[in-house]
Amino acid sequence: MQSVESAARPTKVSLPRKVASGTFWFSTCLEVQDGGRVLHSHNSCFLVVGSKAAVLIDTAMPFGWPRLREEFAEALGGRKIDYLFPTHPESPHMGNLAPLLVQYPEAVIVGDLRNYHLYHPEALHRCRDVAVGDVLDLGDRTLKFVPAIVHDLPNSLWAYDEKNRILFVSDAYPYTHDHEDGQCGMTSEELPAPIRPEDTATVISRALAWARHLDAGDIVERLWRFLDENPVDIVCPAHGGVITNPREITAVFERGLANARRRA
């Protein structure tokens, strides 16, 4: 499994990839039409494996389950998944929750679970509500639940791995890329061309429809403040590749949100 820490820029990459120590990136890409272009849109999830426990952040899309099941097992190396953290109740984020509950019968669902009883009433005894500021102890690292500054649904949550300086941002920082073989596993700095504000438009218009009607200035200010107060080297979005230059792409995302407002 190729690591994103490699110094050489790859020309072709396959997923899953190792993002950092004990952190793995999986995705089920969708092809989307944008005028005459065919683009790829990520639906990613991330496995964080500590010395005592492992947590899966989001679940990716259901159509990818047969492949994901094998990839999770390989990355775990005989370990189990202890926690399932869907960042919010929507198919790209919790679509594989049912088979995961069967595959890992001791796993506990964590998150803002205010309406999950409607989706999985059979799993109520395996649900644990968490709030902003709560922490999962994974052994040699912790995963802290932080506000979803940019969110889709009211019960969206983000997570922050302070040890590895990784921020898991669900629907924030989205971007598409050209449908070229071997690009789905590339990070923001490995793609052949820089990410542009217009590359954020497809997902912003579909997942963050509020951006057309709301001045996102306050939201962006809160996002910059979080980055100033919490060291972040890597951003892991659900709908974009892993970001290894977070401040640069935050500026791109800011312009993408502003563009969405101007087009409304």
N, C-alpha and C positions, 0 to 999 in steps of 0.2 A: 504494500500500500504506500503510495507516494505521499510524502509530507509537504505541506506548504512552506516549510522552513528551508527548502532547497534554495541555494543561491542562484542556480541557473534558471533562466526563463524557459519553461517548457513550450513545445510547439503543439503538443497533444497530450491531454490528461484525461484519465478516467476516474470516476467516483466508485467507491468512497475514497476520501482522503483523510489523512491525519492533519488536523489543524494545529494542534499543540500537544504537549504531553497529556495523554489520556483523553484527548478530545477528537472526535471523529465526525466527518461531514458526509451526509447522504442526501440524495435528491431524486425526485421524480419530476423531470422537466416536461413542460407542456409546450407544444408548438402553437403559436398564436399568429394570426394574420394582421399585418400593419400595412394597409395599402397593398402594394405589390410585393412586399417583403414577407418572408417567413422568419419569425423570431422565436427564440426559446425563452421561456419564463420558468424560473426555478420554483419548486415547492420542496424546500429543504427541511431536514431535521438534523439534530445534533446529539451525539452520545457523549456524555462526560463520565469517565470512569475514574473513581477515586480508590484509595486503598481499602476502604470499607464498604462503599456502596456506589452504584451507578445510576444515573438518571438520563432518560431520553427526553429531550426538549423538542416538542412537536412530534408529529408522526408521519408526515408526508402523505401523499395521496393514496387512496385505496388501491388503485390499479397497479401500484408498484409493490404491493405486499409480498408476492411470491419471491421477488428478488431481494427486497429489503430484509425479509426474515433470515435469509442466508447471510447477508452482509452484516447484520447485527450480530449473529452468532459468531462470525469470523472475528469481528472487532472485539467481542467480549472474551474470546479465548477460553470458553468454559465457564465464565462468570454468568451471573444472572442480572437482569434489570430490576432494580429495587424500587425506582420511582418513575412514574410516567407524568410528564409535565406538558400538557397541551396548553399553549399560551392563551387560547380562547376557543370556544366551541364552534368551529367551522371546519369544513372538510379537509383543507390542506394542513390543518393543525391538529385535528383529532380524528381524522378519517380512518386511521388504522387502530384506534383504541380497542375496538372489540377483539380483533385477533391477537393483539398484544396482551390483553388480559388473560386470554387462553394460553398463549405461549409462555407467559411469565405469571403463573398463578399466585405468586407471593407479592407481586408488584403493587404499589400503592399509587393511586392517582392524586396528584397535588396540583393546587392552583386556586384561582377564584372560581369555585365550583357551584355557584349559586343556582344554575339551572341544569347541571349535569344529570340530576335525577330523572329528567325527562328523556335523556338519551340512553342512560345505562342504569335503570332502576335496580337491576340485579347486582350492581356493583357498589351499592351505597356503603356497605361495610368496608370497602376498600378505598374510600374517598377521605381525603384530609385537606380541609380548607386551609389556605395560607394567605397571608396579607403582606403588603409592602413592609419590608424590614425583616421578615422571617428568613431563616437560614436553614438550608439542608446541610448536615454534616456528612461529607463523603469520605472522611478519614484524613487524607493528606491535603484536602482542600475543602472549601465550602462553596455553596452556591446560594447567593443572596437574591431574594425576590425584590425587584425594584419597580417603580412606576413605569407603565407603558406610556411614555411621553407622547409618542405617535401611536395611535391605536385604531383598531377597526371596531371592536365591540366594547361595551362598558366594562366587561370583566376580563379584558386583556391584561396580561402581566408580562414583564420582561425578567431576565435573570442576569446576574453578574458574577463572574468567576474572578475574584480579586487576585488570586494567586497567579493565574495565567493572563490576567488583564484582558479578559474576553467579555464582550457584551452581546447577549442574545436578544435580538430586537423584533422578532416576529414580523409584522407587516411593514416596519420602517426600513429605510434604505433599499427600496426595491429598484431593480433595473433589469432590462432584458438585454440579450446579446444576439448577434446574428446566428442563424442556424448553420453553424459550421462544425464539422466533426471534430471532437476533441476539445471544444471550448467550454462545455458545461462544468467541468471540474476546475477551471482556471479561476484564480483570485482576481480581484479588481486590478492588481498591478501586472498580472500575467497576460491579460487579454491583448490582442494585437493593437487595438485602438483604445484611447482613453474613454472612460465613461462620460457621457454628456448629459445635461439636464433632460434632453428629449428622450433619452433611454429610460427615464423613470416614468414617462407619461402613461404607458400601457397599464402598469400595475396601479399607479396612483388613481387613474380614472376608474378602475374596477374595484380595487380593495379600499381605497381611501377617497370615496366619492365626496365626502364632506369638504375636501380640499378645493372643490369648485366654488363653494359658497362661503368659505371662512378664510379670513386673513390669518395665515398660520404663523405670523410673526412672533406671537407669544410662545407658541409651541417650539419654534426653532430656537428662541432664546433660552428656553428651559433645556433643550437638548444640548446646546453649547455649554450651558452652565454645568450640566452633568459631566460632560467630557472634561471640563476644567477642574472639577472637584474629584473625579474618579479616573485614575489612569486606565486608558483603554488603548491597547495595541491592535486588537482584532475585533471586528464587528461581524456577527453571524446573523444574517437576515434569512427569513423564510423564502423570500421571493427575489433573491439576487445571489450572486456568488459571494464567497467569503471576502471580506474587505480587510486589506492589510495596510491601507492608508486612510484611516478613519476621518481625520480632519479634512483632508482633501475631498473625500466623498461626501462628508457632511455639507460642505459648501455646494457641491453638485446637487444634492438632495434638496437643499434650501431653495436653489434656483428652480428645481423641478416643481416644488410646491407652489412657488410664486407663479410659474407658468400656468399651472392648472387653474389658479384663481383668475388670471388674465383671460384665459380661454372661455371662462364661464359666461 
